[in-house]
């Protein structure tokens, strides 16, 4: 098998890759990649490997050697994966791929078609891909995908609308907390996320920001946020 050394790789190309041990025996398949959401570098913490008999185990990215026919576990034993993620960890396949995100700069709601990672001794998330091109490529129609529409959003310029991603972005200590957005960007998020997510966001922001959010209605995005959540905010301001 020939070694692959591209500068970047797609998550969809990694998921499902068969994993072999040093002797060439099959261990399992790549089930997901874990990233610390609070890490500015967005490095892959570990690779989750689904084993037919022993359940899910984990390995470091540096312990795997990607090849054209799969991946070799070059060193280090597999360790059992905890039942639950800890701290600010997030699973790219489960919590990002095919989930909705809000492009803060572009003020749009989009669905993640693929996740782009830098490739090297330590892989890192750089962007998410949206649009039909990635979907077609994942179906194996690469030539057709080259003519389809595709776009990318930087990893540090989006709000994840999946349950796990949304919870992490509400953390006050997170550098990417939505509470640190200006009121225009915040209005974009509030107008786009599901109502229960929006309520969580509004509960955590200051009264001053709420006032600005509900009185700034010059463009359609902010007007939509005002119509949907203005009444909710007014009720919150009433004395008990």
Backbone as numpy.savetxt, mean C-alpha at the origin, in Angstrom:
# Nx Ny Nz CAx CAy CAz Cx Cy Cz
18.89 -21.97 -14.23 18.04 -20.78 -14.23 18.92 -19.53 -14.23
18.50 -18.54 -15.02 19.28 -17.31 -15.15 18.90 -16.34 -14.06
19.90 -15.64 -13.53 19.65 -14.66 -12.49 18.99 -13.43 -13.10
18.06 -12.84 -12.35 17.39 -11.61 -12.76 17.94 -10.46 -11.95
18.38 -9.41 -12.62 18.93 -8.26 -11.89 18.33 -6.95 -12.39
17.01 -6.84 -12.53 16.44 -5.55 -12.95 16.54 -4.54 -11.82
16.53 -3.26 -12.22 16.60 -2.21 -11.21 15.32 -2.14 -10.39
14.20 -2.52 -10.99 12.92 -2.50 -10.28 12.09 -3.71 -10.68
11.18 -4.10 -9.82 10.33 -5.25 -10.07 8.92 -4.91 -9.62
7.96 -5.66 -10.14 6.56 -5.48 -9.77 6.18 -6.51 -8.71
5.37 -6.08 -7.77 4.90 -7.00 -6.73 4.19 -8.20 -7.34
3.39 -7.97 -8.37 2.64 -9.06 -8.98 3.55 -10.14 -9.56
4.78 -9.75 -9.93 5.73 -10.72 -10.47 6.42 -11.52 -9.36
6.37 -11.01 -8.14 7.00 -11.69 -7.02 6.02 -12.63 -6.33
4.77 -12.16 -6.16 3.76 -12.99 -5.50 3.53 -14.28 -6.28
3.49 -15.39 -5.58 3.28 -16.68 -6.22 4.54 -17.34 -6.72
5.69 -16.64 -6.65 6.95 -17.23 -7.10 7.31 -18.42 -6.24
7.67 -19.52 -6.85 8.05 -20.70 -6.08 9.40 -20.48 -5.43
9.56 -20.98 -4.22 10.80 -20.82 -3.46 11.45 -22.18 -3.30
12.74 -22.26 -3.63 13.49 -23.50 -3.56 14.59 -23.38 -2.52
14.96 -24.49 -1.91 16.09 -24.47 -1.00 17.38 -24.66 -1.78
18.51 -24.69 -1.07 19.81 -24.77 -1.73 19.97 -26.05 -2.56
19.22 -27.09 -2.18 19.31 -28.35 -2.92 18.37 -28.39 -4.11
17.58 -27.34 -4.29 16.66 -27.29 -5.41 15.29 -27.86 -5.11
15.05 -28.22 -3.85 13.74 -28.75 -3.46 12.78 -27.60 -3.19
11.55 -27.80 -3.58 10.56 -26.74 -3.41 10.14 -26.61 -1.96
10.16 -25.35 -1.45 9.76 -25.07 -0.09 8.32 -24.56 -0.04
7.99 -23.72 -0.98 6.66 -23.12 -1.01 6.62 -22.02 -2.04
5.72 -21.05 -1.84 5.59 -19.91 -2.75 5.57 -18.60 -1.97
6.00 -17.53 -2.62 5.94 -16.21 -1.99 4.48 -15.81 -1.85
4.06 -15.59 -0.60 2.67 -15.23 -0.36 2.46 -13.74 -0.23
3.45 -13.01 0.30 3.29 -11.57 0.48 4.62 -10.96 0.91
4.67 -9.63 0.89 5.82 -8.88 1.38 5.33 -7.94 2.47
6.11 -7.81 3.54 5.75 -6.95 4.66 6.65 -5.72 4.67
6.03 -4.56 4.87 6.74 -3.28 4.92 6.34 -2.54 6.19
7.31 -1.85 6.79 7.01 -0.97 7.93 6.53 0.36 7.37
5.26 0.68 7.62 4.67 1.88 7.04 5.30 3.16 7.57
5.89 3.10 8.75 6.53 4.28 9.32 7.96 4.48 8.83
8.47 3.52 8.07 9.83 3.61 7.56 9.86 4.51 6.34
10.54 5.67 6.39 10.59 6.56 5.22 11.17 5.88 3.99
12.05 4.91 4.19 12.66 4.22 3.05 11.75 3.13 2.48
10.69 2.77 3.21 9.73 1.75 2.77 10.40 0.44 2.39
11.36 0.01 3.22 12.07 -1.24 2.95 11.18 -2.45 3.25
11.38 -3.50 2.49 10.67 -4.75 2.75 11.25 -5.41 4.00
10.42 -5.57 5.03 10.89 -6.17 6.29 11.17 -7.65 6.12
10.26 -8.34 5.48 10.42 -9.79 5.31 9.50 -10.29 4.21
9.82 -11.47 3.74 9.04 -12.15 2.71 8.26 -13.27 3.37
6.96 -13.31 3.13 6.13 -14.38 3.67 6.06 -15.51 2.66
6.37 -16.71 3.12 6.40 -17.88 2.25 5.33 -18.87 2.70
4.43 -19.17 1.78 3.35 -20.13 2.07 3.85 -21.54 1.81
3.86 -22.34 2.87 4.33 -23.72 2.77 3.14 -24.67 2.75
3.19 -25.69 1.93 2.03 -26.59 1.80 1.61 -27.23 3.12
2.58 -27.59 3.96 2.25 -28.33 5.18 2.47 -27.54 6.46
3.42 -26.62 6.44 3.83 -25.96 7.68 3.29 -24.54 7.83
2.37 -24.14 6.96 1.78 -22.82 7.09 2.71 -21.72 6.57
2.52 -20.51 7.07 3.27 -19.35 6.59 4.54 -19.15 7.41
5.65 -19.02 6.72 6.94 -18.73 7.36 7.50 -17.45 6.75
8.56 -16.94 7.34 9.13 -15.67 6.89 10.63 -15.80 6.66
11.11 -14.98 5.73 12.54 -14.91 5.44 12.88 -13.47 5.11
14.14 -13.11 5.28 14.58 -11.78 4.89 14.71 -11.71 3.37
14.44 -10.52 2.81 14.59 -10.35 1.37 16.01 -10.70 0.92
17.00 -10.34 1.72 18.39 -10.59 1.35 18.74 -12.08 1.36
17.86 -12.90 1.98 18.10 -14.34 2.00 17.58 -15.03 0.74
16.87 -14.28 -0.10 16.31 -14.86 -1.32 17.08 -14.36 -2.53
17.28 -15.25 -3.49 17.91 -14.89 -4.75 16.88 -15.13 -5.85
16.39 -14.03 -6.46 15.38 -14.14 -7.49 15.99 -14.67 -8.77
15.33 -15.65 -9.35 15.80 -16.26 -10.59 14.64 -16.32 -11.57
14.96 -16.61 -12.82 13.93 -16.63 -13.85 12.88 -17.71 -13.61
13.25 -18.78 -12.92 12.30 -19.85 -12.67 11.80 -19.90 -11.25
12.13 -18.93 -10.43 11.69 -18.94 -9.04 12.65 -18.15 -8.18
12.76 -18.57 -6.93 13.66 -17.90 -5.99 14.33 -18.94 -5.12
15.63 -18.78 -4.91 16.37 -19.67 -4.03 16.48 -19.04 -2.65
16.29 -19.85 -1.62 16.59 -19.43 -0.26 18.07 -19.68 -0.06
18.87 -18.63 -0.22 20.32 -18.79 -0.26 20.94 -19.00 1.10
20.30 -18.44 2.16 20.86 -18.62 3.50 19.77 -18.31 4.53
20.04 -18.74 5.74 19.12 -18.45 6.83 17.91 -19.38 6.83
17.56 -19.93 7.99 16.37 -20.79 8.08 15.10 -19.94 8.06
14.00 -20.55 7.64 12.71 -19.89 7.72 12.25 -19.83 9.17
11.54 -18.76 9.51 11.02 -18.64 10.87 9.50 -18.52 10.78
8.77 -19.03 11.77 7.30 -18.92 11.73 6.86 -17.47 11.71
5.85 -17.17 10.93 5.31 -15.81 10.86 4.26 -15.63 11.96
4.34 -14.54 12.74 3.32 -14.30 13.78 1.94 -14.21 13.17
0.94 -14.51 13.97 -0.44 -14.50 13.49 -0.90 -13.09 13.12
-0.33 -12.08 13.79 -0.75 -10.71 13.54 0.46 -9.82 13.28
0.28 -8.82 12.43 1.33 -7.84 12.20 1.53 -6.98 13.44
2.72 -6.46 13.61 3.02 -5.65 14.78 3.32 -4.22 14.36
3.12 -3.30 15.30 3.44 -1.88 15.10 2.82 -1.36 13.81
3.66 -0.81 12.92 3.14 -0.18 11.70 3.36 -1.06 10.46
3.44 -2.35 10.64 3.67 -3.23 9.51 2.41 -3.35 8.64
2.66 -3.52 7.36 1.57 -3.65 6.40 1.96 -4.68 5.35
0.99 -5.45 4.87 1.23 -6.45 3.84 0.87 -5.86 2.48
1.82 -5.87 1.56 1.60 -5.22 0.28 0.55 -5.93 -0.57
0.55 -7.24 -0.57 -0.42 -7.96 -1.37 -1.82 -7.85 -0.81
-1.96 -8.00 0.47 -3.28 -7.98 1.10 -3.83 -6.58 1.29
-2.98 -5.62 1.69 -3.46 -4.30 2.11 -3.25 -3.19 1.09
-2.52 -3.46 0.02 -2.24 -2.40 -0.96 -2.69 -2.81 -2.36
-2.23 -3.94 -2.84 -2.56 -4.39 -4.19 -4.07 -4.55 -4.36
-4.61 -3.97 -5.43 -6.04 -4.02 -5.77 -6.93 -3.24 -4.80
-6.33 -2.47 -3.89 -7.12 -1.66 -2.98 -7.18 -0.22 -3.49
-8.09 0.56 -2.94 -8.22 1.95 -3.36 -7.24 2.84 -2.61
-6.76 3.86 -3.30 -5.88 4.87 -2.70 -6.34 6.23 -3.17
-6.00 7.25 -2.39 -6.25 8.62 -2.81 -4.93 9.26 -3.17
-4.83 9.72 -4.41 -3.66 10.47 -4.87 -3.83 11.89 -4.36
-3.05 12.26 -3.34 -3.22 13.56 -2.69 -2.96 14.70 -3.67
-1.87 14.62 -4.43 -1.51 15.70 -5.34 -2.52 15.82 -6.48
-2.93 14.68 -7.02 -3.83 14.69 -8.16 -5.30 14.79 -7.79
-5.59 14.74 -6.47 -6.97 14.84 -5.98 -7.88 13.85 -6.72
-7.50 12.58 -6.67 -8.29 11.56 -7.35 -8.27 10.27 -6.56
-9.31 9.50 -6.75 -9.41 8.17 -6.17 -9.01 7.17 -7.23
-8.15 6.22 -6.89 -7.67 5.24 -7.86 -7.55 3.88 -7.20
-7.44 2.86 -8.03 -7.24 1.50 -7.53 -5.85 1.03 -7.92
-5.15 0.44 -6.96 -3.77 -0.01 -7.19 -3.78 -1.26 -8.06
-3.16 -1.15 -9.23 -3.06 -2.29 -10.14 -1.78 -3.09 -9.91
-0.75 -2.42 -9.39 0.49 -3.11 -9.08 1.32 -2.21 -8.16
2.35 -2.78 -7.56 3.24 -2.05 -6.67 4.65 -2.19 -7.22
5.35 -1.07 -7.35 6.69 -1.07 -7.90 7.71 -1.03 -6.77
8.70 -1.92 -6.85 9.74 -2.00 -5.83 11.11 -1.86 -6.47
12.01 -1.17 -5.76 13.40 -1.17 -6.19 13.98 -2.54 -5.87
14.89 -3.00 -6.69 15.46 -4.33 -6.50 16.92 -4.22 -6.12
17.31 -4.96 -5.11 18.69 -4.94 -4.65 18.80 -5.76 -3.38
19.90 -5.63 -2.65 20.04 -6.35 -1.39 18.89 -6.08 -0.43
18.33 -4.85 -0.49 17.15 -4.49 0.29 16.13 -3.88 -0.64
15.03 -4.59 -0.87 13.98 -4.06 -1.73 13.18 -3.00 -0.99
12.66 -2.03 -1.73 11.87 -0.96 -1.14 10.75 -0.57 -2.08
9.62 -0.17 -1.50 8.49 0.30 -2.30 8.79 1.72 -2.77
8.59 1.97 -4.06 8.81 3.31 -4.60 7.51 3.96 -5.07
6.66 3.20 -5.75 5.43 3.74 -6.31 4.35 2.66 -6.34
3.13 3.10 -6.56 2.06 2.17 -6.92 1.62 2.52 -8.33
1.22 1.51 -9.07 0.77 1.71 -10.44 -0.75 1.63 -10.48
-1.37 2.57 -11.19 -2.82 2.58 -11.35 -3.14 2.59 -12.84
-4.36 2.26 -13.18 -4.75 2.22 -14.58 -4.83 0.81 -15.11
-5.26 0.69 -16.37 -5.54 -0.63 -16.95 -4.29 -1.35 -17.44
-3.19 -0.63 -17.67 -2.00 -1.27 -18.22 -1.49 -2.39 -17.33
-1.42 -2.12 -16.03 -0.90 -3.14 -15.10 -1.85 -4.33 -15.01
-3.15 -4.08 -15.06 -4.12 -5.18 -15.01 -3.94 -6.09 -16.21
-3.80 -5.51 -17.38 -3.61 -6.30 -18.60 -2.29 -7.05 -18.54
-1.24 -6.39 -18.04 0.06 -7.05 -17.92 -0.02 -8.25 -16.98
-0.76 -8.12 -15.89 -0.90 -9.22 -14.94 -1.64 -10.41 -15.55
-2.42 -10.15 -16.59 -3.10 -11.23 -17.29 -2.19 -11.92 -18.30
-0.96 -11.44 -18.41 0.01 -12.03 -19.33 0.02 -11.41 -20.71
-0.72 -10.34 -20.91 -0.83 -9.70 -22.22 0.08 -8.48 -22.27
1.37 -8.69 -22.23 2.32 -7.59 -22.13 2.30 -6.68 -23.36
2.16 -7.24 -24.54 2.15 -6.41 -25.75 0.94 -5.49 -25.76
-0.20 -6.01 -25.39 -1.41 -5.19 -25.31 -1.29 -4.16 -24.20
-0.64 -4.53 -23.10 -0.50 -3.61 -21.96 0.31 -2.38 -22.35
1.25 -2.54 -23.29 2.08 -1.40 -23.69 1.27 -0.30 -24.36
0.06 -0.63 -24.84 -0.79 0.36 -25.50 -1.90 0.86 -24.59
-1.98 0.32 -23.38 -3.05 0.71 -22.45 -2.59 1.84 -21.55
-3.54 2.44 -20.87 -3.24 3.57 -20.01 -2.67 3.11 -18.68
-1.59 3.75 -18.27 -0.98 3.44 -16.97 -0.40 4.69 -16.35
-0.32 4.70 -15.06 0.22 5.86 -14.34 0.74 5.37 -13.01
1.62 6.15 -12.40 2.16 5.79 -11.09 1.93 6.92 -10.10
1.82 6.54 -8.83 1.71 7.48 -7.73 2.82 7.15 -6.74
3.58 8.14 -6.34 4.67 7.91 -5.39 4.13 7.36 -4.07
4.87 6.47 -3.47 4.46 5.82 -2.23 4.19 6.83 -1.12
4.96 7.92 -1.10 4.78 8.90 -0.03 3.78 9.99 -0.38
3.03 9.81 -1.48 2.07 10.83 -1.91 0.65 10.29 -2.01
0.35 9.25 -1.25 -0.97 8.66 -1.33 -1.53 8.35 0.06
-2.84 8.18 0.10 -3.52 7.74 1.32 -4.17 6.40 1.01
-3.81 5.38 1.79 -4.37 4.05 1.59 -5.77 3.99 2.19
-6.72 3.47 1.40 -8.10 3.37 1.88 -8.44 1.97 2.38
-7.51 1.02 2.29 -7.76 -0.29 2.88 -7.82 -0.15 4.40
-8.46 -1.10 5.06 -8.67 -0.97 6.49 -7.36 -0.83 7.25
-6.39 -1.71 6.98 -5.11 -1.65 7.67 -4.35 -0.37 7.32
-4.32 -0.02 6.04 -3.60 1.17 5.63 -4.20 2.43 6.22
-5.53 2.51 6.23 -6.21 3.68 6.78 -5.91 3.83 8.27
-5.94 2.72 9.00 -5.67 2.76 10.44 -4.26 3.28 10.71
-3.31 2.82 9.92 -1.92 3.25 10.13 -1.75 4.74 9.84
-2.45 5.25 8.83 -2.29 6.65 8.48 -2.99 7.59 9.45
-3.83 7.04 10.31 -4.47 7.85 11.34 -3.63 7.95 12.60
-2.56 7.17 12.65 -1.72 7.19 13.85 -1.07 8.56 14.01
-1.21 9.14 15.17 -0.66 10.48 15.39 0.85 10.51 15.23
1.51 9.42 15.58 2.97 9.41 15.51 3.52 9.16 14.13
2.65 8.80 13.18 3.14 8.48 11.84 3.50 9.74 11.08
4.65 9.71 10.40 5.06 10.86 9.60 4.10 11.09 8.45
3.31 10.07 8.08 2.39 10.21 6.96 0.95 10.27 7.44
0.74 10.67 8.67 -0.62 10.79 9.19 -1.39 11.82 8.39
-2.65 11.53 8.10 -3.48 12.47 7.35 -3.71 13.75 8.14
-3.53 13.70 9.45 -3.72 14.89 10.26 -2.65 15.95 9.98
-1.60 15.59 9.28 -0.54 16.54 8.94 -0.77 17.20 7.58
-1.84 16.78 6.88 -2.14 17.36 5.57 -2.73 18.75 5.73
-2.57 19.59 4.70 -3.26 20.88 4.74 -4.74 20.64 4.47
-5.56 21.69 4.68 -7.00 21.46 4.64 -7.50 21.09 3.25
-6.82 21.53 2.18 -7.23 21.17 0.84 -7.01 19.68 0.57
-5.82 19.20 0.93 -5.53 17.78 0.75 -6.42 16.93 1.65
-6.68 17.42 2.87 -7.53 16.69 3.79 -8.95 16.59 3.25
-9.45 17.67 2.63 -10.78 17.64 2.03 -10.86 16.60 0.92
-9.78 16.45 0.16 -9.73 15.45 -0.89 -9.89 14.05 -0.31
-9.18 13.78 0.76 -9.25 12.46 1.40 -10.64 12.22 1.96
-11.17 13.19 2.71 -12.47 13.03 3.36 -13.57 12.79 2.34
-13.49 13.48 1.20 -14.52 13.33 0.18 -14.47 11.99 -0.52
-13.32 11.32 -0.48 -13.13 10.11 -1.26 -13.28 8.82 -0.47
-12.94 8.84 0.82 -12.96 7.59 1.59 -14.37 7.24 2.02
-14.62 5.98 2.41 -15.94 5.59 2.92 -16.32 6.42 4.14
-17.64 6.58 4.40 -18.08 7.44 5.51 -17.48 7.09 6.86
-17.36 5.80 7.19 -16.82 5.46 8.51 -15.34 5.82 8.61
-14.60 5.76 7.49 -13.21 6.21 7.50 -13.15 7.73 7.65
-14.04 8.42 6.95 -14.06 9.88 7.05 -14.36 10.33 8.47
-15.29 9.65 9.13 -15.63 10.00 10.50 -14.43 9.85 11.42
-13.62 8.81 11.20 -12.42 8.62 12.01 -11.42 9.75 11.80
-11.29 10.19 10.56 -10.39 11.30 10.26 -10.87 12.57 10.94
-12.15 12.87 10.79 -12.70 14.10 11.34 -12.64 14.12 12.86
-12.75 12.96 13.46 -12.70 12.88 14.92 -11.33 13.30 15.45
-10.28 13.07 14.65 -8.93 13.32 15.15 -8.37 14.69 14.82
-9.02 15.46 13.95 -8.45 16.74 13.59 -8.92 17.83 14.55
-8.23 18.94 14.54 -8.55 20.03 15.45 -9.81 20.76 15.01
-10.42 21.49 15.95 -11.63 22.23 15.63 -11.37 23.28 14.56
-10.20 23.93 14.61 -9.86 24.96 13.64 -9.83 24.39 12.22
-9.24 23.20 12.10 -9.17 22.57 10.78 -10.57 22.17 10.32
-11.41 21.67 11.24 -12.77 21.31 10.88 -13.53 22.52 10.36
-13.33 23.67 11.00 -14.01 24.88 10.56 -13.60 25.25 9.14
-12.32 25.19 8.86 -11.83 25.54 7.53 -12.32 24.53 6.50
-12.37 23.25 6.91 -12.78 22.20 5.99 -14.23 22.37 5.58
-15.08 22.80 6.49 -16.50 22.88 6.19 -16.91 24.23 5.61
-16.02 25.20 5.58 -16.36 26.49 5.00 -15.63 26.75 3.69
-14.72 25.87 3.31 -13.98 26.02 2.05 -14.62 25.13 1.01
-15.47 25.69 0.17 -16.24 24.88 -0.77 -16.16 25.44 -2.20
-15.02 26.03 -2.55 -14.94 26.68 -3.85 -14.87 25.68 -5.01
-14.22 24.54 -4.82 -14.13 23.62 -5.94 -14.97 22.38 -5.67
-15.26 21.54 -6.69 -16.16 20.40 -6.53 -15.71 19.40 -5.49
-14.40 19.17 -5.35 -13.93 18.19 -4.38 -14.26 18.65 -2.97
-13.93 19.90 -2.65 -14.22 20.41 -1.32 -15.71 20.56 -1.10
-16.44 20.91 -2.16 -17.89 21.01 -2.04 -18.49 19.66 -1.71
-17.95 18.61 -2.33 -18.44 17.26 -2.04 -18.20 16.89 -0.60
-17.01 17.22 -0.09 -16.72 16.95 1.31 -17.67 17.71 2.21
-17.98 18.95 1.86 -18.88 19.76 2.68 -20.29 19.16 2.70
-20.77 18.77 1.52 -22.13 18.22 1.45 -22.25 16.93 2.23
-21.22 16.08 2.13 -21.31 14.76 2.74 -21.11 14.81 4.24
-20.21 15.72 4.70 -19.81 15.65 6.10 -20.03 16.95 6.86
-20.59 17.97 6.18 -20.83 19.23 6.88 -21.78 19.08 8.05
-22.87 18.31 7.83 -23.82 18.08 8.90 -23.21 17.35 10.07
-22.35 16.37 9.75 -21.68 15.61 10.81 -20.82 16.53 11.66
-20.11 17.44 11.01 -19.23 18.35 11.74 -20.04 19.33 12.58
-21.16 19.81 12.02 -21.98 20.74 12.79 -22.54 20.07 14.04
-22.92 18.80 13.92 -23.43 18.09 15.09 -22.36 17.91 16.14
-21.10 17.71 15.68 -20.00 17.55 16.64 -19.73 18.84 17.42
-20.05 19.99 16.78 -19.75 21.26 17.44 -20.83 21.66 18.45
-22.00 20.99 18.41 -23.05 21.33 19.34 -22.67 20.89 20.77
-23.00 21.68 21.75 -22.70 21.28 23.14 -23.56 20.11 23.52
-23.09 19.24 24.40 -23.86 18.07 24.82 -25.10 18.47 25.61
